[in-house]
Amino acid sequence: MSSAILQYDAKTDSKKRITLRNALFEYYHAIQYDDGRILLEPRELVAPFQVSENTLRAMDQSMENFKAGKVSESVDLSEFED
């Protein structure tokens, strides 16, 4: 279990904001409960998944083949139907 490293009283400003002292993270996920408690969980934002240049080229080539009629035989998926 984690132990407390900092404990203090905080006051909301005129825009209902609270400043976190010595925050370890830049982003937090906040959960507010009906009894007034607020839980902050640290979040680290990461870059969204990006498709590589090679993959994009392969996708473009596949679409060119499809449009030109260079396709394989159809796959029979009827055995998976209900």
VENZI-V132730 format. One record per pair of residues at least 24 apart in sequence whose C-alpha atoms are under 7 Angstrom apart, sorted by the first residue. I is the first residue (numbers start at 1). J is the second residue. Records with the same first field share a line. If there is no record, write none. Layout:
I: J / J
//
This chain:
none
//
